Amino acid sequence: MKRFIALAIVVMLTLMSLAGCADTSNSNQTTSPDITATPARAKIALVLGTGGKGDNGSNDEAIKGAKRAETSLSVKVDIFEPKTSSDYDAMISSIAKGGTYDLIIVASMEGEKAVKKYAAKYPNQKFSITDVTIAGLSNVKSIQKNYAEMAFLSGVLAGLVTKEESMSLTTKGSNIIGIEIAVDNAATRAAQAGFTAGAKLVNPTVEVKVSVVGSWNDIVRGKELASSMYASGADVIMCFAGNSSNGVIEAAVEKGKYAIGVSANQNGQAPENVIASCTEVIGLRVYSEVEQLLAGIWQGGVDSGGLREGAVDIVYDESKVSLSKEIKEKIADLKHQVVVEYITIPTDPTKVDAWLLTIQK
């Protein structure tokens, strides 16, 4: 499995390569792994997920990475915002066929089919896509995150919080938590599995509820489903639903319950209710993709990472919820076991019980 490339190395290679970069303004595409455009001419297309701008999550983080690249690397970034999953085909076709972009970054698994289709049609066009694996196309880099590991520590936290009597917003004896996912696919099932595994590892009798919004961009529905889970006894709900996750946080505030944010640090949105956020480094990855392009070291393939590689994590800062020393120490210990002892977290919800039997031996 490829490791995430250290930024310090990429920066050094960037400076070395820029010194010898030639002006080839008449050709924006090449089959060589070296980019031929100078930084001033390099153009990047960033295609967001349907959660759109203002999701307080992965889209906003991707935009931050793109804006940073524009400022620090002197590239031009155009941002494209599909409204529905059906928009990706026409949008990516239009972007790719013009041949004006040195790299197209698709920051959503929703663009998988379109990237496969148009990467094959335009083999000289470089694509990077997050959260899916596209094999057999040398002009595509798949940036994968370990969603099971991303959600695992959140599950541990939720499982511990619901049975902690000192927590002011839990219901004594409830022992119920939940996870709200946008849609049912391999990535969200991996998150569900990781969350459930973490919770049941530290709290074997906990009940884990699951709600599916049906959209990455439906705050109203997200709030309705979360409110229902809270009403049925859930003390903590983890968000995993893009912009729809903002509905979970709204419900947590209204119902006086706890939530766990996703993708970006969402703790500050409701610091009395959001106890932590499971984060991903999507902004850093967007920036790094541009750096690698300019340095001439961008390559197609699969680039994957989890807790061990620093691709995902859990953060507490900006939350005002007080967690006991014991809870934080338990989470740190289990993170250490994943990172150092190479514990593998299940990615299939139906295999969590079997995993628990193995891990508890």
N, C-alpha and C positions, 0 to 999 in steps of 0.2 A: 504494500500500500504506500503510495507516495506521501511524503511528509509535506506539510505546509511550508512554503519557502520563506525563509527568514527575511524580514524586510531589510535588515542591514546589508545582507548579501545582494539583494536586488538593487538597492540604491547604489552600491559600489559598481555593479555591472552596468547600471543605467548611465552613470557618469562616464565610464570607459567607452561605452558604445556610442554615446552622443557625440563624442569628440571626433569620431570618424564617420558620422552619418552623412550620406550623400543625398542630394536633391533629386528625387525622381517623381516630380509632381504630375507627370503624365500617366503614372500607373499607381493605382491605390491598392492593388492586389498582387500577391505573389505566392508561389507554391513553396518558397523558401521560408524557414522559420524566422528569418530576420525581417523586421519591418523596414520598408524602404522610404517611408515618409519622415520628414524632420518633425520634431515635436510641435512646431508651430503649425504644421499642416495636418498632423494626425487628427483624425475624426473618429469619435466613438459614439455608437448608438447604445443607449441604455433603455431596455424594454422592461417596464415594471410588471408586477403582478396585478391582478384585478382589484386588489384591495386599495390600490391607488395612492396618490399623495395624501399625506395627512393621516396615515394609518398608525402613527406612533410606533411602528414596528419595522419590519424588514424593508419595505419600500422606502421609508424615510431614511433608514440607515444606508441603503444603496445610493440614494440621492446625495447624502452627505459625502460618501466616498467619491462619487462622480464630481461633485463640486470641488472637493479637495484636489482631485486630479487636474481639473481645469486651472485651478489657481497655482498649484505647485509644479505641474508638469507641462503647462502651456499647451494643452490639447483642447479641442473643441468637443463638447459632449452635448448631444441632442437626446432629450428624454421623451420617450413614447409611453403613453398611458392607455392600454386597452381597457375597455369597460367590462367586457365579458370574455370568456374563454374562446368564443367563436371569432373574436377579433384578431387573434394571433396570426392566423394563416395569411390574411390579406396584408396585415401590417408588416410582418417579417418578409413577405414576398416583396413588398414595395421598398423596404429598406435595403434588402440584399441585391435586388436586380440592378439598382443604380450604380453599384460598385464604388460608392463614394465614401464608405466607412471602412477604416482599417480593422476595426473590431466591433462586432455586435455582441453586447452582453445582455442576456435574457435572464433577469433576476426572478424567475418563477418557473416552477415545474409545469405550469399550465402551457408553456410554450414548447413543450417537448416535441409534439408531432410536427409543428411548423418548422422547428429547427432541423429535425431529421430530414424533412422534405427539401428544404431550401439549401441546407448544407450539401446535400447530394447534388442538387442542381447547379450550385455555384461553388465548386471545389476550391476556388482561390480565395473565397471569403472566409475569414476567421470568425468563429462563434465561441462564446463562453456561455454556459447555462448552469444554473444552480439547481440542486436538489433532485436531479435525475441522472442516470447513466446512459449515455448514448455511445454505443460501441461501433467500431468499424469505419469511422469517419475521422481522418487525420486532421481535418480543419475544425474539429469540435473539441473543446475542453469541457468536461463534466465536473462541476464543483460540488462534491457531495458532502453533506454533513451527517454525522451519526445522530439521528433524531432520537434513537433509543437512549443514548447517553445524555443527550440534551435534556430529556424529560426525566431521567432516572433520579437525579438529585432533587428535583422538584417533588417527585413522588415521595422520596424519603422525608422531605420537609413537611409535606401535607400529612403524611401518615403519623408523624410525630406530633404535629400541632393539634390534630383533632383529638388526641388523647391527653393533651397537656392541660390540666385543669387551671393553670395560672393564666392561660390566654383569655383575654377579656371578651372576645367575640365568638368563642366556641360554645356549643351547647353541651352541657355535661351529659355524658353517656351516649352522645350521638354516634361517634365513630364512623362518620360518613364523609367522603370527599368526592370530588368529581373532576373530570377533564372535558373540556368543550373543544371539539375539532371542527374544522371548516367543512371538509368533505371526507369521504371514505376512500383512501388510497394507501399505497404502500408506506409513504412517508408518515402520514397521520396515524396509521396502525402501529408503526414503529414507536412513535411518540406515546401512544396509548399503552403499548406493551412496557416501555421503559418506565413510565409513570406508575403503572400498576405494580410492576416488579419492585420498584423502590419503596412504594408504600407498604406492600405486604411483607417485604423483607424485615421492616422494623415494627410492623403492626399487623400480624397475621390475620386478625379478625376484622380488619377495616373493610368497609363496603366502598367500592369504587364505581361511581355512576359515570356514564358516558353519554354525551349529547352531540349530535351532528347537525350543524347549522345548514349545510347545503350550499354555502357560499363563503368566499373569503371577504365579502364586502357587504354584510348585512348586519349592521349594528343593532337594529331593532330586534331582529330574530335572535341574535346572540344574547341580547339582554333578556328576552322572554324565556329562553331555554335555561339561562343561568338562574333567573329568578325562580323558575320551577324547581331546579335542583336545590337551591337554598331553602325553598319552602318545604321540600321533602327531607330536610335535615342535614344537607351538606354544609360543613364548616368551612371548607376551602375548595376553590375551583381553580384549576390551572387552565389558562388560555392557550389555545393552539389553533387559532382561526383567523389569522390575518387581521384585517380591519374589524371584522366581527368581534374580535377579542375585546375591543373597547366597550362593547355591550356587557361583557362579563364584569368589567371593572365598574361600570355604572351600576349594575345590579348589586355588586358587593357593597358599594357605598349606601345604596337605598335600603338594603336588607340588613346592614350592619354585620357583614361577614368578611371573610378573607378571600383574596385572590392572589394568583401567581402570574406575573406577566410573561411575555414571550418575545423573542427576537431582539428587541432593544430593552434598555433599562426603563421599564414603565412604572417603577416604584413611586416616582414623583407625581404621577397622575392622581394618585389617591394614597398618600403616604400612611394614612391610618388604617388602610385596608389591604394594600398590596404589600405582602410580606417579603417578596423577593421576585426576581425575574430570571428566567432561563434565557441566556443570551447567545447570539451567534455573531460572528465577525463579518457580516455581509458587507459593511462599508469598507472595511479593510481589504476584503477580497476584491471588490470592484477596483479600488485604488491599485492593488497589487497586480491585477490583470493588465492594467494600463502600463504600469512600470515594466512588467515583463515584456510587453509588446515593444515598448520603446528600446528596451535593452537588447532586443533580438533573441530573447530566450523563451518567448511564449511557445508552447507546444500543445498540440491536441492530446487527448487522453483523459484519464480519470484522476482527479486530485481530491482526496477524501481526508476527513479528519473529524475528531471528536474531542473528548476531554483531554486526552493525552497530547494532542497537537495544539491545544488551545483554541480550537475552532468553535467550541461551545463552552458554556460555563454557567454558574449561578451567581447572582450578585444581590447584595442586601442594601447597598448605599442608597440614600434618599428615602428609604422607608423608615417610618417612625415606630413601626411595630417592634416591640422588644422581644427578642428570642433568647431563650436560656443558653447559657454556656454549653450545657449538655447537648442541646439540639445542634448547635453549630459544630461542636466537636464530632458528633456522630456523622454529620454530612461531610466534614473534612476527611474523616477516617475512610468513609466509603468512596469518596473521590480518589483518595490515595490508593485504595485497592484496585480501582479501575485503571488508574494511570500507571501505577508501578507494578501491580501484581497481575495486570492484564485480565481482569475479570470481564467476561463477555456478557453484555446485557441483551436480553431477548428482544427480538424485533417483531414477533408475532404474538398478539394477545392470547391466542389459544395455547401457547406453550409456556406461559408464565408459571403456572402451577408446577409443571415438570422442572423448570429452571430452579424454582424455590427449593424443591426437594434436593436438587443437586448441590446448590450453593450452601444449604444449611447443614450438610453432612460434615 
